[in-house]
């Protein structure tokens, strides 16, 4: 920590807020799951500003970075630290999503009361202002409180402007760079200190290699916040990220790119990682996100595995083409799902798929049937379910707002884990019911055993990783009522941090209830873990386990179109007919190429 006696100090407090659970307490863990790339990006930019002494040669920029999912924010202590350092500082609320907006406001209140400048950035503000005709009331109210808003991305010297104004105590009401997307190549790289990274399960760092997306999915906010023109970091940038983290002993990373397969620099980046691994022994392990067509890119999967990819997230979203078309997710091609998944399964890769409930053609019965088809026919290790949610900043939210359709007014529920709209074909009760059912249905012990059998039969070495993730995904929604990606190890809950406006509970009620619940949850997860581990040990001890086969891990064959994923879901008839027409054209072309010419035929 900087010594105030040696010069002026400016305290920059960067907080990535969490959101509240259903009882009004911040959702926090001693070890969280997903590291915050927004926090890493802004922290890396702030470090570079400090190194350049943008506030003056005699001013020390002291940065405190807090991911609230794994660390308690204590405003009084942070404000006291600012005052001890001379009274100059500011609070930066980083990467605030819609469900985190209420919590962000509550964090800001004591800072504003203490006359500490507050600036907020993130998808909620940027998306809302980009897509809505009028300023939403919660943003207007926050502005009236004195909160400044940063709209856009912080590279190209933009954070510097905010820090200079914050040091002067004169933040502008808005810093609007919505229409000015910065070049990422050569920009300061995302980085968090070791003590922050250690607060994630597995000590994962996070960074992005690209931003923006060319597709038009109506439920997506990325295209309206980061733009539809993709921008990328270079292989040199990637090497700087890896070396900076290698120096502090961090080698596992979560890449937040929405689709790494569409990064034009993917090959150069993978080759750089392969070079670092094979020539210098700097080994990294990557969790990446890709689309359902990545297997068509020559060498992408093979080089990715050599570079360190061991976990892949795929936005499957749905197995009904009509549903995908309704939300403009036309890049997902149902007839290639199995081929793509089996290409990944040639390697020791853990596959996680995202699946959305609440598309226009969904019913409770169709959703349950489709989940059973996925279990039977697709080699997916993990699947996480979300509700179709009109997030502020997406086209769906804009349309529903203009049409005056009901959406829940509590932004805290916009976490994809809660239903916030009505459905034309399902009652609210049915939608809520089926969302709980699909978790239990996919993560039944019978299907967990099937996943283990496939893993052993395919020779994967990701046994412990698969076991731990299956435990996570099976139990967090069931026990904690939160999405697994919002889970963690060791729940933290603080009585006085309850949501603004909610009554503080009596200590004699709060503490027995919390600790009793936590003990029950830990014991339940321990029992589940023991049972799952027993299943895995039994399979591994079976000498015939390598011979196991089922439909999901059987390579595509001639009768592929007879599978349930193609024949039992609605909306597949046109796709199948198109595939058959394509196959007929290819067959006719082959026949013509093999047909002898007329003179040759006469000679024969």
SULKACOR-V889500 format. One record per backbone hydrogen bond with DSSP energy under -1.0 kcal/mol. NH is the residue of the N-H (numbers start at 1). CO is the residue of the C=O. E is the energy in kcal/mol with one decimal. If there is no record, write none. Layout:
BEGIN
[[NH	CO	E] [NH	CO	E]]
END
This chain:
BEGIN
[[6	3	-1.9] [7	4	-1.3] [8	58	-1.7] [10	60	-2.8] [11	88	-2.2] [12	62	-3.1] [13	90	-2.6] [14	64	-3.3] [15	92	-2.8] [16	66	-2.8] [21	25	-2.9] [24	21	-1.8] [27	19	-2.7] [29	69	-2.7] [30	489	-1.1] [30	490	-2.2] [31	489	-1.6] [32	199	-2.2] [40	36	-1.7] [41	37	-3.0] [42	38	-2.3] [43	39	-2.5] [44	40	-2.4] [45	41	-2.0] [46	42	-2.5] [47	43	-2.5] [48	44	-1.7] [49	45	-1.9] [50	46	-2.4] [51	47	-2.2] [52	48	-1.6] [54	49	-1.6] [56	53	-1.6] [59	56	-1.7] [60	8	-3.2] [62	10	-2.4] [64	12	-2.7] [66	14	-2.8] [68	16	-2.4] [70	67	-2.1] [78	74	-2.2] [79	75	-2.9] [80	76	-2.2] [81	77	-2.1] [82	78	-2.0] [83	79	-2.2] [84	80	-2.4] [85	81	-1.5] [86	83	-1.5] [87	82	-2.8] [90	11	-2.3] [91	117	-2.8] [92	13	-3.4] [93	119	-2.8] [94	15	-2.5] [96	121	-2.5] [100	97	-1.0] [101	98	-1.1] [104	100	-2.6] [105	101	-2.2] [106	102	-1.8] [107	103	-2.2] [108	104	-2.0] [109	105	-1.5] [112	108	-2.6] [113	109	-2.2] [114	110	-1.6] [115	112	-1.6] [116	111	-3.0] [119	91	-2.6] [120	148	-2.8] [121	93	-2.6] [124	96	-2.1] [126	122	-1.9] [127	123	-2.8] [128	124	-2.3] [129	125	-2.4] [130	126	-1.6] [131	127	-1.7] [132	128	-2.3] [140	136	-2.2] [141	137	-2.6] [142	138	-1.6] [143	139	-2.3] [144	140	-2.0] [145	141	-1.4] [147	142	-2.1] [148	118	-2.7] [149	173	-2.1] [150	120	-3.1] [151	175	-3.2] [158	155	-1.0] [159	154	-1.7] [161	157	-1.3] [162	158	-1.5] [163	159	-2.6] [164	160	-2.5] [165	161	-2.1] [166	162	-2.8] [167	163	-2.6] [168	164	-1.5] [170	165	-2.9] [175	149	-2.5] [177	151	-3.7] [180	177	-1.9] [187	184	-1.9] [191	40	-2.1] [196	193	-1.0] [197	193	-2.1] [198	194	-2.5] [199	196	-1.5] [200	197	-2.0] [201	32	-3.5] [203	200	-2.4] [205	252	-3.2] [207	254	-1.3] [211	231	-2.2] [213	227	-1.9] [218	327	-2.4] [220	217	-1.4] [225	222	-1.1] [226	222	-2.9] [231	211	-2.4] [233	209	-3.0] [238	234	-2.1] [239	235	-2.3] [240	236	-2.0] [241	237	-2.1] [242	238	-2.6] [243	239	-2.8] [244	240	-2.2] [245	241	-2.0] [246	242	-2.7] [247	243	-1.8] [248	245	-1.1] [249	246	-1.4] [250	245	-2.8] [253	285	-2.7] [254	205	-2.3] [255	287	-2.7] [256	207	-1.8] [260	289	-2.9] [262	259	-1.6] [263	260	-1.8] [266	263	-2.1] [269	265	-2.5] [270	266	-2.8] [271	267	-2.7] [272	268	-1.9] [273	269	-2.0] [274	270	-2.5] [275	271	-2.2] [276	272	-2.4] [277	273	-2.4] [278	274	-2.8] [279	275	-2.6] [280	276	-1.1] [282	276	-2.2] [283	281	-1.1] [285	251	-2.5] [286	308	-2.3] [287	253	-2.1] [288	311	-2.2] [290	313	-2.4] [296	293	-1.9] [297	294	-1.6] [300	297	-2.0] [303	299	-2.6] [304	300	-2.1] [305	301	-2.2] [306	302	-1.8] [307	303	-2.0] [309	304	-2.7] [310	286	-2.1] [311	286	-1.5] [312	350	-2.6] [313	288	-3.0] [314	352	-2.7] [315	290	-1.0] [316	314	-2.2] [317	354	-3.1] [318	316	-2.6] [324	320	-1.9] [325	321	-2.5] [326	322	-1.8] [327	323	-1.0] [328	325	-1.4] [329	324	-3.1] [332	329	-1.2] [336	333	-2.3] [337	334	-1.6] [340	336	-2.5] [341	337	-2.5] [342	338	-2.5] [343	339	-1.5] [344	340	-1.6] [345	341	-2.0] [347	344	-1.9] [349	347	-2.4] [350	310	-2.1] [352	312	-3.0] [353	382	-2.3] [354	314	-2.2] [355	384	-2.3] [356	317	-2.5] [357	386	-3.0] [362	359	-1.9] [367	363	-2.4] [368	364	-2.1] [369	365	-2.2] [370	366	-2.5] [371	367	-2.3] [372	368	-1.8] [373	369	-2.0] [374	370	-2.3] [375	371	-2.4] [376	372	-1.9] [377	373	-2.6] [378	374	-2.1] [380	378	-2.2] [381	351	-1.1] [382	351	-2.2] [384	353	-2.7] [386	355	-2.2] [387	416	-2.8] [388	357	-3.3] [391	389	-2.0] [394	391	-2.2] [396	218	-2.4] [398	394	-1.9] [399	395	-2.7] [400	396	-2.5] [401	397	-2.2] [402	398	-2.2] [403	399	-2.0] [405	400	-2.3] [408	420	-2.4] [413	410	-1.8] [414	411	-2.1] [415	413	-2.0] [431	427	-2.5] [432	428	-2.6] [433	429	-2.4] [434	430	-2.8] [435	431	-1.9] [436	432	-1.4] [437	433	-2.0] [438	434	-2.3] [440	436	-1.3] [441	437	-2.7] [442	438	-2.5] [443	439	-2.1] [448	444	-2.4] [449	445	-2.1] [450	446	-1.6] [451	447	-2.5] [452	448	-2.2] [453	449	-2.4] [454	450	-2.4] [455	451	-2.3] [456	452	-2.5] [457	453	-2.5] [458	454	-2.0] [459	456	-1.3] [460	455	-2.3] [466	462	-2.3] [467	463	-2.5] [468	464	-2.7] [469	465	-2.2] [470	466	-2.4] [471	467	-2.1] [472	468	-2.1] [473	469	-3.0] [474	470	-2.1] [475	471	-2.0] [476	472	-2.0] [479	475	-3.0] [480	476	-2.0] [482	476	-1.1] [486	483	-2.1] [487	484	-1.8] [489	31	-2.9] [492	28	-2.4] [497	494	-1.7] [499	24	-2.5] [502	499	-2.3] [509	506	-1.8] [510	506	-3.2] [511	507	-1.8] [513	509	-1.7] [514	510	-2.7] [515	511	-2.6] [516	512	-2.1] [517	513	-2.1] [518	514	-2.6] [519	515	-2.4] [520	516	-2.0] [521	517	-2.5] [522	518	-2.5] [523	519	-2.4] [524	520	-2.4] [525	521	-2.5] [526	522	-2.3] [527	523	-2.2] [528	524	-2.3] [529	525	-2.8] [530	526	-2.3] [531	527	-2.3] [532	528	-2.7] [533	529	-2.8] [534	530	-2.0] [535	531	-2.0] [536	532	-2.4] [537	533	-2.5] [538	534	-2.1] [539	535	-2.0] [540	536	-2.5] [541	537	-1.7] [545	542	-1.9] [547	544	-1.6] [548	545	-1.4] [554	551	-1.4] [560	557	-1.3] [562	559	-2.0] [563	560	-1.8] [566	563	-1.3] [567	563	-2.5] [568	564	-2.5] [576	572	-2.8] [577	573	-2.6] [578	574	-2.4] [579	575	-2.2] [580	576	-2.6] [581	577	-2.2] [582	578	-2.2] [583	579	-2.5] [584	580	-2.4] [585	581	-2.3] [586	582	-2.2] [587	583	-2.4] [588	584	-2.6] [589	585	-2.3] [590	586	-2.4] [591	587	-2.2] [592	588	-2.4] [593	589	-2.1] [594	590	-1.5] [601	597	-2.4] [602	598	-2.4] [603	599	-2.2] [604	600	-2.1]]
END
